């Protein structure tokens, strides 16, 4: 009776949904909807928070308020969603519009005013009801490619006003804008032995299983011969009828001997849960092959709310004299479904593929760990990692070796390096850098006397890096002494070789001016329409400072006539 009640609750918790308003919101664009990314899609270190709408491979399309409301937040960033507008609606939800080229009208004027008040391109402003009221169908901005966008598109989200959880736009009736008759595709299926004693098809390492399409449209996997605890993982994508590119799937559900035992559905989740994408996927395989295999088990439980599981957490214990059937169902929002069945039998066969080599440094995920060698040490707080593992820890050639980025960290850990070789003056210009094959990454570093400390979230190589090189400011064509009457803007490239740019400021005739920064091209642009440029002679100064305090001052003089 207790098992029956548990399974009833389990099934209910998977399929129960909030009744979201279906006809309240319009589309944010006035072109046919095509997706380049959907809700819950697996991204580096996060789940995708909304929809990415294609914009005909160009910028400048009108972006509309999807319903009445007020602008509650404006954020302009060189990374992330770039130029972003948030509109809070009276029905309890907020819509988000990212990667904009610009805000327009009253919103655009407000944004420009804040730039100059704060003398910064990067701004974040929270507004009260009544400050910037918008109406449904009002044009609030133009689509763009700002921030971390890899091409022109509109990033769009819905959020709950109270919890700030993000919500799948399909639940608000956005499915009416799409046609999807295509089933999801399962590209790969893997089986995992989950402890040192378990063998799967004569292997102690994960194995790829072959899939055969059956007449009824379902798939049958290779037979799994195992003993002990095992789990499965899938590499899966979805397509619709209009977008013609891979998207994430909506729902995954597994069944063990006919009973549901592990599943997740992308309806809503919080931003605090984003990094759990690294626990859901086989992170090591992703780093080695770029495949995001979704694990259908939790070897060690983690708090991702979309996952619904039974007491086994999706782990299958293969024991003698037990007939076992396992099934995976993958669905999209429109109910198109692909399933694969995996027969499992218990048998002990000779080992062909053994375990990975074992390190003498062992990380027990639920406990804190501290390792030191020479002048370098690392401290891992409890629950930094999702699972226990053997850490490769060493110090060679003044470089700290912390495994490699094939094991995901969920939270910060601390690296400490004591310096014995640099002078006091040089220490002012040191930081702990992430050492890549052909690159050095900057990490914010704290210093106390000769000891340097940083907090990071990625395993890899680290070392003290000296940065005494100032940033660079360049222009494609010199403007010194020239007339720029026919130009709408001026543009420069700013760059830094090591620690990266911390700040930049431009001054025209002694007044601060707005330079918009594009992180992808490293270019800063000032538009003369801001109204700061003077008639005749103009003196321009640009000051760029990197994260270690090295600075560069660029000065030039040009002429401009406002009379056309």
Legacy VTK file of the C-alpha trace (Angstrom):
# vtk DataFile Version 3.0
C-alpha trace
ASCII
DATASET POLYDATA
POINTS 564 float
0.000 0.000 0.000
2.854 2.396 0.895
4.585 1.685 -2.449
1.336 2.310 -4.328
0.819 5.670 -2.632
4.436 6.651 -3.321
4.167 5.857 -7.010
0.871 7.714 -7.288
2.486 10.794 -5.769
5.559 10.325 -7.963
3.537 10.253 -11.175
1.362 13.174 -10.068
4.377 15.319 -9.235
5.758 14.803 -12.737
2.689 15.784 -14.699
0.962 18.334 -12.426
1.158 21.878 -13.844
0.177 25.415 -12.877
-2.553 26.949 -15.049
-0.645 29.749 -16.750
-2.560 32.351 -18.839
-2.598 31.188 -22.467
-3.919 34.256 -24.348
-2.542 37.136 -22.285
0.821 37.675 -24.012
1.608 38.375 -27.645
4.799 37.500 -29.503
7.682 39.963 -28.934
8.361 40.066 -32.700
6.099 40.582 -35.704
7.777 37.935 -37.887
7.072 34.164 -37.914
8.623 32.569 -34.841
11.729 30.440 -35.319
13.907 29.202 -32.458
17.681 29.057 -32.312
17.443 27.937 -28.663
14.609 26.751 -26.444
13.820 26.649 -22.740
15.949 24.321 -20.620
18.475 23.717 -23.376
21.818 22.570 -21.970
24.402 25.344 -22.058
27.879 25.813 -20.493
27.344 25.945 -16.714
23.607 26.659 -17.024
20.251 25.679 -18.423
18.906 28.094 -21.016
16.512 30.487 -19.299
14.132 31.234 -22.169
13.703 31.279 -25.926
16.196 32.547 -28.484
14.143 33.891 -31.397
15.789 34.124 -34.798
15.713 37.632 -36.322
16.278 36.953 -40.037
20.059 36.927 -39.425
20.094 40.677 -38.906
19.686 43.365 -36.271
17.202 46.206 -35.978
13.843 44.396 -35.918
11.147 45.986 -33.772
10.736 44.344 -30.363
7.289 44.687 -28.767
6.023 44.654 -25.198
4.116 41.372 -24.937
1.525 42.901 -22.566
0.777 46.022 -20.525
3.120 46.706 -17.639
6.031 48.865 -16.552
9.778 48.714 -17.091
11.020 47.349 -13.766
14.692 46.844 -14.581
17.228 47.867 -17.192
20.601 46.173 -17.402
23.377 47.010 -19.845
26.304 44.578 -19.736
29.221 43.683 -21.967
28.537 40.003 -21.253
25.445 37.861 -20.633
22.277 39.217 -22.205
23.894 42.518 -23.183
21.317 45.296 -23.376
18.253 43.970 -21.548
14.809 45.321 -20.642
12.539 43.779 -17.975
8.791 44.499 -18.019
6.667 43.599 -14.986
3.034 42.791 -15.781
0.030 43.099 -13.432
-0.839 39.390 -13.755
2.174 38.295 -11.696
4.827 37.753 -14.370
7.799 39.616 -15.842
8.959 39.425 -19.454
12.644 39.823 -20.352
14.131 41.014 -23.664
17.882 40.486 -24.158
20.725 41.160 -26.641
18.939 44.334 -27.802
20.652 46.715 -30.170
19.058 49.627 -28.334
16.023 50.675 -26.352
13.829 53.217 -28.167
11.552 56.134 -27.373
11.091 57.121 -23.741
12.954 53.990 -22.583
15.921 54.804 -24.798
16.039 58.397 -23.501
15.963 57.092 -19.925
18.814 54.661 -20.597
20.982 57.400 -22.141
20.319 59.653 -19.140
21.456 56.932 -16.717
24.633 56.290 -18.739
25.647 59.923 -18.345
24.521 60.234 -14.730
26.596 57.202 -13.717
29.325 57.874 -16.298
29.368 54.209 -17.236
28.356 52.046 -20.173
27.540 49.114 -17.883
24.494 50.036 -15.803
21.761 48.297 -13.839
18.692 50.258 -12.777
15.567 49.096 -10.922
12.434 51.168 -11.485
9.204 51.604 -9.568
5.669 51.157 -10.968
4.626 54.280 -12.836
8.128 55.455 -13.834
8.151 53.890 -17.308
4.727 52.501 -18.193
4.382 50.465 -21.391
1.412 49.180 -23.326
0.952 45.904 -25.138
2.152 46.199 -28.776
4.433 49.138 -27.898
7.877 49.027 -29.520
10.382 49.008 -26.659
13.621 48.350 -28.546
15.377 46.954 -31.582
16.746 43.430 -31.800
20.504 43.125 -31.715
23.604 41.076 -30.991
24.919 42.583 -27.754
26.484 40.807 -24.788
27.517 37.181 -25.190
25.286 36.636 -28.209
26.919 34.588 -30.981
24.702 36.059 -33.703
21.708 38.380 -34.108
18.672 37.137 -32.165
16.255 38.067 -29.388
16.573 36.341 -26.027
13.155 36.211 -24.343
12.068 35.005 -20.891
9.154 34.832 -18.490
9.741 35.086 -14.737
7.491 34.799 -11.714
7.266 38.198 -9.967
7.400 36.713 -6.464
9.833 33.780 -6.710
11.779 35.138 -9.724
11.773 31.592 -11.098
11.990 31.354 -14.864
9.115 29.686 -16.717
8.869 27.919 -20.064
7.172 30.329 -22.540
5.338 27.350 -24.081
3.206 27.243 -20.914
1.880 30.727 -21.760
0.464 29.609 -25.101
3.583 30.261 -27.163
3.181 26.779 -28.651
0.604 28.366 -30.997
3.476 30.116 -32.803
5.171 26.850 -33.790
4.476 23.640 -35.650
6.186 20.484 -34.435
5.371 17.007 -35.689
8.897 15.606 -35.301
9.921 13.164 -32.597
13.023 13.849 -30.491
16.128 11.969 -31.533
18.232 9.838 -29.198
21.714 9.992 -30.701
23.552 7.952 -28.105
22.755 5.725 -25.144
25.383 4.936 -22.507
25.460 2.526 -19.584
27.523 3.345 -16.470
28.953 0.992 -13.829
28.522 2.966 -10.601
31.018 1.333 -8.243
34.339 -0.474 -8.396
32.766 -3.929 -8.064
30.301 -3.544 -10.939
30.909 -4.867 -14.434
28.856 -3.873 -17.476
29.445 -5.900 -20.632
32.893 -6.819 -19.268
33.804 -3.177 -18.604
34.293 -1.078 -15.489
33.935 2.106 -17.550
30.914 3.668 -19.318
29.959 1.960 -22.594
28.068 3.092 -25.691
25.113 0.838 -26.560
23.882 0.174 -30.078
20.253 1.039 -30.908
18.007 -0.786 -33.396
14.819 0.780 -34.797
11.808 -1.533 -34.522
8.713 -1.671 -36.728
6.568 0.160 -34.175
8.950 3.169 -34.228
10.570 2.429 -30.886
14.198 1.462 -30.346
15.782 -1.612 -28.794
19.246 -1.330 -27.243
21.953 -3.943 -26.938
21.481 -6.299 -24.032
23.240 -5.134 -20.889
25.045 -7.906 -18.983
25.894 -6.620 -15.532
26.203 -7.227 -11.835
25.742 -4.533 -9.189
24.729 -0.875 -9.489
24.383 0.685 -12.942
22.853 3.784 -14.530
22.122 5.098 -18.014
22.693 8.306 -19.946
21.395 9.716 -23.229
22.524 12.258 -25.789
19.288 13.637 -27.208
17.958 16.553 -29.255
14.675 17.809 -30.647
13.661 19.475 -33.904
10.496 21.317 -34.880
8.994 21.828 -38.345
10.127 25.445 -38.827
13.421 26.147 -37.040
15.674 23.522 -38.699
18.219 23.339 -35.892
18.816 21.206 -32.823
16.932 22.185 -29.672
16.747 20.701 -26.212
14.085 18.157 -25.256
11.178 19.003 -22.956
10.767 15.815 -20.932
12.727 12.659 -20.102
11.201 9.756 -18.163
12.638 6.344 -17.327
10.803 3.185 -16.271
12.204 0.218 -14.360
10.092 -2.923 -14.759
7.206 -0.708 -15.826
7.415 1.731 -12.914
8.735 5.334 -13.261
12.042 5.746 -11.470
13.726 8.901 -12.797
12.536 11.877 -14.846
12.616 15.609 -15.431
10.505 18.137 -17.315
11.518 21.690 -18.219
8.635 23.804 -16.909
10.213 26.120 -14.340
13.262 26.401 -12.094
15.311 29.002 -10.242
18.536 30.723 -11.189
20.169 29.182 -8.117
19.774 25.768 -9.786
21.472 26.697 -13.069
24.876 25.195 -12.338
23.341 21.793 -11.624
23.471 21.286 -15.389
27.021 20.070 -14.700
25.667 17.392 -12.365
22.970 16.307 -14.807
25.369 15.770 -17.688
28.417 13.531 -17.919
30.745 16.498 -17.449
33.943 14.584 -18.172
32.594 13.329 -21.490
31.399 16.827 -22.382
34.837 18.306 -21.799
36.510 15.565 -23.835
34.024 15.215 -26.733
31.588 18.170 -26.487
28.717 15.656 -26.163
26.238 16.543 -23.421
25.104 13.130 -22.238
22.276 13.517 -19.701
22.670 11.092 -16.818
19.430 9.347 -15.898
20.519 8.715 -12.315
21.999 10.519 -9.347
24.953 8.669 -7.889
24.891 11.292 -5.134
21.610 13.266 -4.858
21.646 16.990 -5.698
18.942 19.642 -5.357
17.685 20.188 -8.900
13.951 20.720 -8.515
12.925 19.502 -11.979
14.120 15.970 -11.195
11.489 13.533 -9.863
12.760 10.159 -8.782
11.972 7.144 -6.656
14.035 5.980 -3.679
16.765 4.577 -5.949
17.558 7.958 -7.590
17.496 6.190 -10.942
20.183 3.667 -10.003
19.511 0.081 -11.111
20.815 -2.700 -8.886
21.306 -5.766 -11.075
21.080 -8.872 -8.883
20.864 -12.608 -9.661
17.572 -14.258 -10.623
15.848 -10.978 -11.468
14.310 -10.209 -14.861
14.877 -6.520 -15.562
13.376 -4.261 -18.210
14.407 -0.614 -18.501
12.815 1.990 -20.772
13.601 5.610 -21.595
11.004 7.973 -23.046
12.003 11.368 -24.474
9.273 13.873 -25.378
8.889 17.396 -26.733
6.279 19.911 -25.584
3.904 18.843 -28.367
3.762 15.237 -27.185
6.004 13.737 -29.853
7.859 10.907 -28.126
10.778 8.557 -28.758
11.394 5.508 -26.582
14.143 2.945 -26.218
14.013 -0.347 -24.312
17.085 -1.896 -22.723
17.082 -5.559 -21.632
19.240 -6.165 -18.561
20.481 -9.535 -17.298
22.683 -10.499 -14.366
25.899 -12.329 -15.137
29.546 -12.012 -14.140
31.984 -12.108 -17.080
35.759 -11.556 -17.207
36.991 -7.953 -17.115
38.160 -6.564 -20.463
38.187 -2.824 -19.689
39.439 -1.917 -16.191
39.174 1.106 -13.903
40.910 4.432 -14.363
44.205 4.863 -12.445
43.751 5.814 -8.794
45.265 8.988 -7.274
46.524 9.217 -3.695
44.468 12.402 -3.174
40.843 11.460 -2.561
37.999 13.951 -2.495
34.978 13.000 -0.431
32.385 15.427 -1.793
30.425 15.932 1.432
33.562 16.728 3.450
35.991 19.628 3.241
39.490 18.915 1.917
42.777 20.804 2.157
45.963 19.910 0.242
49.369 21.615 0.363
52.613 21.153 -1.507
55.497 23.588 -1.272
54.225 27.157 -1.419
50.836 26.256 -2.881
47.628 24.984 -1.327
43.973 24.451 -2.151
40.938 24.317 0.112
37.701 22.657 -1.000
34.688 23.404 1.256
32.186 20.620 1.846
29.888 20.018 -1.141
32.160 21.788 -3.611
31.759 18.735 -5.874
28.790 16.515 -6.702
30.545 13.168 -6.316
33.633 11.618 -4.685
36.690 11.293 -6.928
40.453 10.810 -6.993
42.160 14.203 -7.394
45.342 14.706 -9.400
47.179 17.265 -7.233
50.756 18.410 -7.793
53.092 21.410 -8.092
55.542 21.554 -10.996
57.562 24.455 -12.406
55.807 27.025 -10.185
52.452 25.776 -11.425
49.688 24.269 -9.320
48.113 21.247 -11.015
44.544 20.673 -9.849
43.327 17.709 -11.812
41.809 19.015 -15.080
38.482 20.491 -16.034
36.744 17.132 -16.387
35.187 17.169 -12.908
32.657 19.969 -12.288
32.719 22.138 -9.176
29.388 23.527 -8.002
30.784 26.296 -5.796
33.978 28.234 -5.183
37.142 26.727 -3.767
40.218 28.632 -2.591
43.736 28.617 -4.001
46.611 30.113 -2.010
50.117 30.737 -3.335
53.004 32.214 -1.344
55.573 34.130 -3.398
59.327 33.794 -2.855
60.776 35.110 -6.127
59.256 38.500 -7.025
60.220 41.907 -5.652
57.842 43.994 -3.545
57.160 46.270 -6.521
56.422 43.306 -8.763
54.034 41.828 -6.211
51.745 44.795 -6.810
51.317 43.480 -10.347
50.747 39.765 -9.629
47.583 37.736 -9.929
46.753 34.030 -9.817
46.072 33.087 -13.412
44.330 30.106 -14.986
46.944 28.571 -17.255
45.578 27.231 -20.533
47.369 25.769 -23.532
47.694 29.128 -25.306
46.006 31.482 -22.885
46.056 32.935 -19.391
42.794 33.698 -17.611
42.497 36.410 -14.990
41.123 35.590 -11.528
40.431 38.301 -8.994
43.280 37.924 -6.516
43.727 39.107 -2.936
47.131 39.757 -1.411
48.377 39.812 2.166
52.134 40.444 2.288
53.625 37.635 0.161
50.514 35.403 0.116
48.075 35.526 -2.814
44.576 34.069 -2.695
41.777 33.575 -5.222
38.404 31.830 -5.345
37.560 29.838 -8.466
35.096 27.207 -9.713
37.157 25.320 -12.283
39.824 22.664 -11.871
42.971 23.032 -13.949
46.402 24.684 -13.783
47.135 27.849 -11.798
50.209 30.033 -11.280
51.269 33.528 -10.275
51.314 35.804 -13.328
53.117 39.145 -13.583
51.241 41.848 -15.464
53.084 45.141 -15.894
52.000 45.729 -19.487
49.487 48.560 -20.064
46.404 48.155 -22.273
46.361 49.242 -25.903
44.160 51.817 -27.632
44.152 51.811 -31.428
42.140 53.357 -34.259
41.807 52.040 -37.796
42.448 55.447 -39.398
44.062 58.328 -37.492
41.782 61.340 -36.953
44.379 63.777 -35.608
43.687 67.214 -37.114
40.989 65.942 -39.451
37.428 67.109 -40.080
34.807 64.522 -39.142
31.695 66.444 -40.198
30.353 63.566 -42.269
30.851 60.946 -39.528
28.086 59.746 -37.201
30.477 58.177 -34.720
34.077 57.481 -33.756
35.397 54.030 -32.945
38.500 52.622 -31.250
39.818 49.177 -30.332
40.895 48.607 -26.740
42.696 45.460 -25.575
44.818 44.026 -22.789
47.175 41.071 -23.047
46.938 39.572 -19.554
44.649 40.638 -16.701
41.992 42.226 -18.918
40.362 45.633 -18.998
38.844 46.871 -15.736
37.618 50.272 -16.882
37.682 52.732 -19.737
36.536 56.347 -19.935
36.347 58.874 -22.736
36.366 62.654 -22.426
35.490 65.177 -25.124
36.644 68.708 -24.358
36.888 67.707 -20.703
33.378 66.210 -20.520
32.743 62.489 -19.982
31.199 60.832 -23.048
29.537 57.469 -23.546
31.569 54.878 -25.397
29.607 51.671 -25.991
31.777 48.565 -25.689
31.418 45.389 -27.762
33.277 42.589 -26.002
33.262 40.372 -29.113
35.162 42.891 -31.256
36.895 44.805 -28.415
35.644 48.052 -29.981
34.307 51.140 -28.242
32.023 53.519 -30.150
30.817 57.051 -29.400
27.834 58.425 -31.310
27.953 62.131 -32.044
24.160 62.229 -31.677
24.731 62.326 -27.893
25.255 66.059 -28.420
28.582 66.500 -26.611
30.736 67.248 -29.656
31.508 70.929 -30.184
31.475 73.057 -33.311
34.984 73.271 -34.682
37.903 71.938 -32.638
37.470 68.980 -30.274
39.974 67.398 -27.894
39.469 63.709 -27.145
41.016 61.743 -24.288
40.566 57.994 -23.624
41.841 56.383 -20.417
41.956 52.573 -20.196
42.944 50.685 -17.014
43.500 46.945 -16.624
42.772 44.786 -13.555
46.292 45.288 -12.156
46.189 49.086 -12.400
48.260 49.480 -15.574
46.817 52.364 -17.593
47.028 53.928 -21.027
46.012 57.451 -22.034
45.189 58.122 -25.685
44.761 61.747 -26.812
43.913 63.269 -30.154
42.307 66.385 -31.671
39.790 66.609 -34.503
37.376 69.096 -36.046
33.680 68.824 -36.730
31.037 71.090 -38.148
27.461 70.630 -37.001
26.134 72.694 -39.890
24.957 70.541 -42.770
LINES 1 565
564 0 1 2 3 4 5 6 7 8 9 10 11 12 13 14 15 16 17 18 19 20 21 22 23 24 25 26 27 28 29 30 31 32 33 34 35 36 37 38 39 40 41 42 43 44 45 46 47 48 49 50 51 52 53 54 55 56 57 58 59 60 61 62 63 64 65 66 67 68 69 70 71 72 73 74 75 76 77 78 79 80 81 82 83 84 85 86 87 88 89 90 91 92 93 94 95 96 97 98 99 100 101 102 103 104 105 106 107 108 109 110 111 112 113 114 115 116 117 118 119 120 121 122 123 124 125 126 127 128 129 130 131 132 133 134 135 136 137 138 139 140 141 142 143 144 145 146 147 148 149 150 151 152 153 154 155 156 157 158 159 160 161 162 163 164 165 166 167 168 169 170 171 172 173 174 175 176 177 178 179 180 181 182 183 184 185 186 187 188 189 190 191 192 193 194 195 196 197 198 199 200 201 202 203 204 205 206 207 208 209 210 211 212 213 214 215 216 217 218 219 220 221 222 223 224 225 226 227 228 229 230 231 232 233 234 235 236 237 238 239 240 241 242 243 244 245 246 247 248 249 250 251 252 253 254 255 256 257 258 259 260 261 262 263 264 265 266 267 268 269 270 271 272 273 274 275 276 277 278 279 280 281 282 283 284 285 286 287 288 289 290 291 292 293 294 295 296 297 298 299 300 301 302 303 304 305 306 307 308 309 310 311 312 313 314 315 316 317 318 319 320 321 322 323 324 325 326 327 328 329 330 331 332 333 334 335 336 337 338 339 340 341 342 343 344 345 346 347 348 349 350 351 352 353 354 355 356 357 358 359 360 361 362 363 364 365 366 367 368 369 370 371 372 373 374 375 376 377 378 379 380 381 382 383 384 385 386 387 388 389 390 391 392 393 394 395 396 397 398 399 400 401 402 403 404 405 406 407 408 409 410 411 412 413 414 415 416 417 418 419 420 421 422 423 424 425 426 427 428 429 430 431 432 433 434 435 436 437 438 439 440 441 442 443 444 445 446 447 448 449 450 451 452 453 454 455 456 457 458 459 460 461 462 463 464 465 466 467 468 469 470 471 472 473 474 475 476 477 478 479 480 481 482 483 484 485 486 487 488 489 490 491 492 493 494 495 496 497 498 499 500 501 502 503 504 505 506 507 508 509 510 511 512 513 514 515 516 517 518 519 520 521 522 523 524 525 526 527 528 529 530 531 532 533 534 535 536 537 538 539 540 541 542 543 544 545 546 547 548 549 550 551 552 553 554 555 556 557 558 559 560 561 562 563
